[in-house]
Amino acid sequence: MDIEYLLIRKIRELANLITKNRDADIRELGLTTAQADTLLYFAENPGKSIVDLKSFFHITHQTAQGLVQRMAEKGLLVVSISRNNQRYKQIFLTEKAQSIYNNMLENGTNTGNALLNGMNSEEKKQFQALIDLGLKNLNHVQGE
């Protein structure tokens, strides 16, 4: 078997395990992994829009819109019209979401710590650099 094929299978397995572990970590918060990532995005980028979320996560507009709508229904996000542009809808965390965000920051490193366990500082940097390069390469292919 080609190394490329084996690596892709292992990366897929890693992604599935990360999602499974993160789901277990955030289940008590009443969120899915996608919702947790959305909450993190808007916590770090207040006032951004559904289009910004879509572009950041490379998902469809419908998926981004569905995430925001469900989270707004849960009382986690507020969508408001921009003062500068009536067509631009800005998204912000509610107080409830801010509390969940703070909890996620405190407890959210469990999966990362488990993944990086046994790696020294240099290996962690190398791992990050290789992941970044792989993402850059795939994003370049998607852009063609």
Contact map, one row per residue, 1 for C-alpha under 8 A:
111011000000000000000000000000000000000000000000000000000000000000000000000000000000000000000000000000000000000000000000000000000000000000000000
111111000000000000000000000000000000000000000000000000000000000000000000000000000000000000000000000000000000000000000000000000000000000000000000
111111100000000000000000000000000000000000000000000000000000000000000000000000000000000000000000000000000000000000000000000000000000000000000000
011111110000000000000000000000000000000000000000000000000000000000000000000000000000000000000000000000000000000000000000000000000000000000000000
111111111000000000000000000000000000000000000000000000000000000000000000000000000000000000000000000000000000000000000000000000000000000000000000
111111111100000000000000000000000000000000000000000000000000000000000000000000000000000000000000000000000000000000000000000000000000000000000000
001111111110000000000000000000000000000000000000000000000000000000000000000000000000000000000000000000000000000000000000000000000000000000000000
000111111111000000000000000000000000000000000000000000000000000000000000000000000000000000000000000000000000000000000000000000000000000000000000
000011111111100000000000000000000000000000000000000000000000000000000000000000000000000000000000000000000000000000000000000000000000000000000000
000001111111110000000000000000000000000000000000000000000000000000000000000000000000000000000000000000000000000000000000000000000000000000000000
000000111111111000000000000000000000000000000000000000000000000000000000000000000000000000000000000000000000000000000000000000000000000000000000
000000011111111100000000000000000000000000000000000000000000000000000000000000000000000000000000000000000000000000000000000000000000000000000000
000000001111111110000000000000000000000000000000000000000000000000000000000000000000000000000000000000000000000000000000000000000000000000000000
000000000111111111000000000000000000000000000000000000000000000000000000000000000000000000000000000000000000000000000000000000000000000000000000
000000000011111111100000000000000000000000000000000000000000000000000000000000000000000000000000000000000000000000000000000000000000000000000000
000000000001111111110000000000000000000000000000000000000000000000000000000000000000000000000000000000000000000000000000000000000000000000000000
000000000000111111111000000000000000000000000000000000000000000000000000000000000000000000000000000000000000000000000000000000000000000000000000
000000000000011111111100000000000000000000000000000000000000000000000000000000000000000000000000000000000000001000000000000000000000000000000000
000000000000001111111110000000001000000000000000000000000000000000000000000000000000000000000000000000000000000000000000000000000000000000000000
000000000000000111111111000000000000000000000000000000000000000000000000000000000000000000000000000000000000000000000000000000000000000000000000
000000000000000011111111100000000000000000000000000000000000000000000000000000000000000000000000000000000000001000000000000000000000000000000000
000000000000000001111111110000001000000000000000000000000000000000000000000000000000000000000000000000000000001000000000000000000000000000000000
000000000000000000111111111000011000000000000000000000000000000000000000000000000000000000000000000000000000000000000000000000000000000000000000
000000000000000000011111111100000000000000000000000000000000000000000000000000000000000000000000000000000000000000000000000000000000000000000000
000000000000000000001111111100000000000000000000000000000000000000000000000000000000000000000000000000000011010000000000000000000000000000000000
000000000000000000000111111111111001000000000000000000000000000000000000000000000000000000000000000000010000000000000000000000000000000000000000
000000000000000000000011111111110000000000000000000000000000000000000000000000000000000000000000000000000000000000000000000000000000000000000000
000000000000000000000001111111100000000000000000000000000000000000000000000000000000000000000000000000000000000000000000000000000000000000000000
000000000000000000000000011111100000000000000000000000000000000000000000000000000000000000000000000100000000000000000000000000000000000000000000
000000000000000000000000011111110000000000000000000000000000000000000000000000000000000000000000000000000000000000000000000000000000000000000000
000000000000000000000000011111111111000000000000000000000000000000000000000000000000000000000000000000000000000000000000000000000000000000000000
000000000000000000000010011001111111000000000000000000000000000000000000000000000000000000000000000000000000000000000000000000000000000000000000
000000000000000000100110010000111111100000000000000000000000000000000000000000000000000000000000000000000000000000000000000000000000000000000000
000000000000000000000000000000111111110000000000000000000000000000100000000000000000000000000000000000000000000000000000000000000000000000000000
000000000000000000000000000000111111111000000000000000000000000000100010000000000000000000000000000000000000000000000000000000000000000000000000
000000000000000000000000010000111111111100000000000000000000000000000000000000000000000000000000000000000000000000000000000000000000000000000000
000000000000000000000000000000001111111110000000000000000000000000000000000000000000000000000000000000000000000000000000000000000000000000000000
000000000000000000000000000000000111111111000000000010000000000000110000000000000000000000000000000000000000000000000000000000000000000000000000
000000000000000000000000000000000011111111100000000000000000000000000000000000000000000000001000100010000000000000000000000000000000000000000000
000000000000000000000000000000000001111111110000000000000000000000000000000000000000000000000000000010000000000000000000000000000000000000000000
000000000000000000000000000000000000111111111000000010000000000000000000000000000000000000000000000000000000000000000000000000000000000000000000
000000000000000000000000000000000000011111111111000000000000000000000000000000000000000000111000000000000000000000000000000000000000000000000000
000000000000000000000000000000000000001111111100000000000000000000000000000000000000000000011000010010000000000000000000000000000000000000000000
000000000000000000000000000000000000000111111100000000000000000000000000000000000000000000000000000000000000000000000000000000000000000000000000
000000000000000000000000000000000000000011111111000000000000000000000000000000000000000000000000000000000000000000000000000000000000000000000000
000000000000000000000000000000000000000001111111000000000000000000000000000000000000000001111000000000000000000000000000000000000000000000000000
000000000000000000000000000000000000000001001111100000000000000000000000000000000000000001110000000000000000000000000000000000000000000000000000
000000000000000000000000000000000000000001001111110110000000000000000000000000000000000011110000000000000000000000000000000000000000000000000000
000000000000000000000000000000000000000000000011111110000000000000000000000000000000000111100000000000000000000000000000000000000000000000000000
000000000000000000000000000000000000000000000001111111000000100110010000000000000000000010100000000000000000000000000000000000000000000000000000
000000000000000000000000000000000000000000000000111111100000100100000000000000000000000000000000000000000000000000000000000000000000000000000000
000000000000000000000000000000000000000000000001111111110000000000000000000000000000000000000000000000000000000000000000000000000000000000000000
000000000000000000000000000000000000010010000001111111111000000100000000000000000000000000000000000000000000000000000000000000000000000000000000
000000000000000000000000000000000000000000000000011111111111101100000000000000000000000000000000000000000000000000000000000000000000000000000000
000000000000000000000000000000000000000000000000001111111110000000000000000000000000000000000000000000000000000000000000000000000000000000000000
000000000000000000000000000000000000000000000000000111111100000000000000000000000000000000000000000000000000000000000000000000000000000000000000
000000000000000000000000000000000000000000000000000011111110000000000000000000000000000000000000000000000000000000000000000000000000000000000000
000000000000000000000000000000000000000000000000000001111111000000000000000000000000000000000000000000000000000000000000000000000000000000000000
000000000000000000000000000000000000000000000000000001101111101100000000000000000000000000000000000000000000000000000000000000000000000000000000
000000000000000000000000000000000000000000000000000001000111111100000000000000000000000000000000000000000000000000000000000000000000000000000000
000000000000000000000000000000000000000000000000011001000011111110000000000000000000000000000000000000000000000000000000000000000000000000000000
000000000000000000000000000000000000000000000000000000000001111111000000000000000000000000000000000000000000000000000000000000000000000000000000
000000000000000000000000000000000000000000000000000001000011111111100000000000000000000000000000000000000000000000000000000000000000000000000000
000000000000000000000000000000000000000000000000011011000011111111110000000000000000000000000000000000000000000000000000000000000000000000000000
000000000000000000000000000000000000000000000000010000000000111111111000000000000000000000000000000000000000000000000000000000000000000000000000
000000000000000000000000000000000000000000000000000000000000011111111100000000000000000000000000000000000000000000000000000000000000000000000000
000000000000000000000000000000000110010000000000000000000000001111111110000000000000000000000000000000000000000000000000000000000000000000000000
000000000000000000000000000000000000010000000000010000000000000111111111000010000000000000000000000000000000000000000000000000000000000000000000
000000000000000000000000000000000000000000000000000000000000000011111111100000000000000000000000000000000000000000000000000000000000000000000000
000000000000000000000000000000000000000000000000000000000000000001111111110000000000000000000000000000000000000000000000000000000000000000000000
000000000000000000000000000000000010000000000000000000000000000000111111111110000000000000000000000000000000000000000000000000000000000000000000
000000000000000000000000000000000000000000000000000000000000000000011111111111100000000000000000000000000000000000000000000000000000000000000000
000000000000000000000000000000000000000000000000000000000000000000001111111100000000000000000000000000000000000000000000000000000000000000000000
000000000000000000000000000000000000000000000000000000000000000000000111111110000000000000000000000000000000000000000000000000000000000000000000
000000000000000000000000000000000000000000000000000000000000000000000011111111000000000000000101100000000000000000000000000000000000000000000000
000000000000000000000000000000000000000000000000000000000000000000000011111111000000000000001111100000000000000000000000000000000000000000000000
000000000000000000000000000000000000000000000000000000000000000000010011011111100000000000111100100000000000000000000000000000000000000000000000
000000000000000000000000000000000000000000000000000000000000000000000001001111110000000000111100000000000000000000000000000000000000000000000000
000000000000000000000000000000000000000000000000000000000000000000000001000011111000000011110000000000000000000000000000000000000000000000000000
000000000000000000000000000000000000000000000000000000000000000000000000000001111100000011100000000000000000000000000000000000000000000000000000
000000000000000000000000000000000000000000000000000000000000000000000000000000111110111111000000000000000000000000000000000000000000000000000000
000000000000000000000000000000000000000000000000000000000000000000000000000000011111111111000000000000000000000000000000000000000000000000000000
000000000000000000000000000000000000000000000000000000000000000000000000000000001111110000000000000000000000000000000000000000000000000000000000
000000000000000000000000000000000000000000000000000000000000000000000000000000000111110000000000000000000000000000000000000000000000000000000000
000000000000000000000000000000000000000000000000000000000000000000000000000000001111111100000000000000000000000000000000000000000000000000000000
000000000000000000000000000000000000000000000000000000000000000000000000000000001111111110000000000000000000000000000000000000000000000000000000
000000000000000000000000000000000000000000000000000000000000000000000000000000001100111110000000000000000000000000000000000000000000000000000000
000000000000000000000000000000000000000000000000100000000000000000000000000000001100111111000000000000000000000000000000000000000000000000000000
000000000000000000000000000000000000000000000001110000000000000000000000000000111100011111100000000000000000000000000000000000000000000000000000
000000000000000000000000000000000000000000000111100000000000000000000000000000111100000111110000000000000000000000000000000000000000000000000000
000000000000000000000000000000000000000001000111110000000000000000000000000011110000000011111000000000000000000000000000000000000000000000000000
000000000000000000000000000000000000000001100111000000000000000000000000000011100000000001111100000000000000000000000000000000000000000000000000
000000000000000000000000000000000000001001100100000000000000000000000000000111000000000000111111110000000000000000000000000000000000000000000000
000000000000000000000000000000000000000000000000000000000000000000000000001111000000000000011111110000000000000000000000000000000000000000000000
000000000000000000000000000000000000000000000000000000000000000000000000000100000000000000001111111000000000000000000000000000000000000000000000
000000000000000000000000000000000000000000000000000000000000000000000000001100000000000000001111111100000000000000000000000000000000000000000000
000000000000000000000000000000000000001000000000000000000000000000000000001110000000000000001111111110000000000000000000000000000000000000000000
000000000000000000000000000000000000000000100000000000000000000000000000000000000000000000001111111111000000000000000000000000000000000000000000
000000000000000000000000000000000000000000000000000000000000000000000000000000000000000000000011111111100000000000000000000000000000000000000000
000000000000000000000000000010000000000000000000000000000000000000000000000000000000000000000001111111110000000000000000000000000000000000000000
000000000000000000000000000000000000001100100000000000000000000000000000000000000000000000000000111111111000000000000000000000000000000000000000
000000000000000000000000000000000000000000000000000000000000000000000000000000000000000000000000011111111100000000000000000000000000000000000000
000000000000000000000000000000000000000000000000000000000000000000000000000000000000000000000000001111111111000000000000000000000000000000000000
000000000000000000000000010000000000000000000000000000000000000000000000000000000000000000000000000111111111000000000000000000000000000000000000
000000000000000000000000000000000000000000000000000000000000000000000000000000000000000000000000000011111111100000000000000000000000000000000000
000000000000000000000000000000000000000000000000000000000000000000000000000000000000000000000000000001111111100000000000000000000000000000000000
000000000000000000000000100000000000000000000000000000000000000000000000000000000000000000000000000000111111110000000000000000000000000000000000
000000000000000000000000100000000000000000000000000000000000000000000000000000000000000000000000000000111111111100000000000000000000000000000000
000000000000000000000000000000000000000000000000000000000000000000000000000000000000000000000000000000001111111110000000000000000000000000000000
000000000000000000000000100000000000000000000000000000000000000000000000000000000000000000000000000000000011111111000000000000000000000000000000
000000000000000001001100000000000000000000000000000000000000000000000000000000000000000000000000000000000001111111100000000000000000000000000000
000000000000000000000000000000000000000000000000000000000000000000000000000000000000000000000000000000000001111111110000000000000000000000000000
000000000000000000000000000000000000000000000000000000000000000000000000000000000000000000000000000000000000111111111000000000000000000000000000
000000000000000000000000000000000000000000000000000000000000000000000000000000000000000000000000000000000000011111111000000000000000000000000000
000000000000000000000000000000000000000000000000000000000000000000000000000000000000000000000000000000000000001111111000000000000000000000000000
000000000000000000000000000000000000000000000000000000000000000000000000000000000000000000000000000000000000000111111110000100000000000000000000
000000000000000000000000000000000000000000000000000000000000000000000000000000000000000000000000000000000000000011111110000000000000000000000000
000000000000000000000000000000000000000000000000000000000000000000000000000000000000000000000000000000000000000000011111000000000000000000000000
000000000000000000000000000000000000000000000000000000000000000000000000000000000000000000000000000000000000000000011111111100000000000000000000
000000000000000000000000000000000000000000000000000000000000000000000000000000000000000000000000000000000000000000000111111100000000000000000000
000000000000000000000000000000000000000000000000000000000000000000000000000000000000000000000000000000000000000000000011111110000000000000000000
000000000000000000000000000000000000000000000000000000000000000000000000000000000000000000000000000000000000000000000011111111000000000000000000
000000000000000000000000000000000000000000000000000000000000000000000000000000000000000000000000000000000000000000000011111111100000000000000000
000000000000000000000000000000000000000000000000000000000000000000000000000000000000000000000000000000000000000000010011111111110000000000000000
000000000000000000000000000000000000000000000000000000000000000000000000000000000000000000000000000000000000000000000000111111111000000000000000
000000000000000000000000000000000000000000000000000000000000000000000000000000000000000000000000000000000000000000000000011111111100000000000000
000000000000000000000000000000000000000000000000000000000000000000000000000000000000000000000000000000000000000000000000001111111110000000000000
000000000000000000000000000000000000000000000000000000000000000000000000000000000000000000000000000000000000000000000000000111111111000000000000
000000000000000000000000000000000000000000000000000000000000000000000000000000000000000000000000000000000000000000000000000011111111100000000000
000000000000000000000000000000000000000000000000000000000000000000000000000000000000000000000000000000000000000000000000000001111111110000000000
000000000000000000000000000000000000000000000000000000000000000000000000000000000000000000000000000000000000000000000000000000111111111000000000
000000000000000000000000000000000000000000000000000000000000000000000000000000000000000000000000000000000000000000000000000000011111111100000000
000000000000000000000000000000000000000000000000000000000000000000000000000000000000000000000000000000000000000000000000000000001111111110000000
000000000000000000000000000000000000000000000000000000000000000000000000000000000000000000000000000000000000000000000000000000000111111111000000
000000000000000000000000000000000000000000000000000000000000000000000000000000000000000000000000000000000000000000000000000000000011111111100000
000000000000000000000000000000000000000000000000000000000000000000000000000000000000000000000000000000000000000000000000000000000001111111110000
000000000000000000000000000000000000000000000000000000000000000000000000000000000000000000000000000000000000000000000000000000000000111111111000
000000000000000000000000000000000000000000000000000000000000000000000000000000000000000000000000000000000000000000000000000000000000011111111100
000000000000000000000000000000000000000000000000000000000000000000000000000000000000000000000000000000000000000000000000000000000000001111111110
000000000000000000000000000000000000000000000000000000000000000000000000000000000000000000000000000000000000000000000000000000000000000111111111
000000000000000000000000000000000000000000000000000000000000000000000000000000000000000000000000000000000000000000000000000000000000000011111111
000000000000000000000000000000000000000000000000000000000000000000000000000000000000000000000000000000000000000000000000000000000000000001111111
000000000000000000000000000000000000000000000000000000000000000000000000000000000000000000000000000000000000000000000000000000000000000000111111
000000000000000000000000000000000000000000000000000000000000000000000000000000000000000000000000000000000000000000000000000000000000000000011111
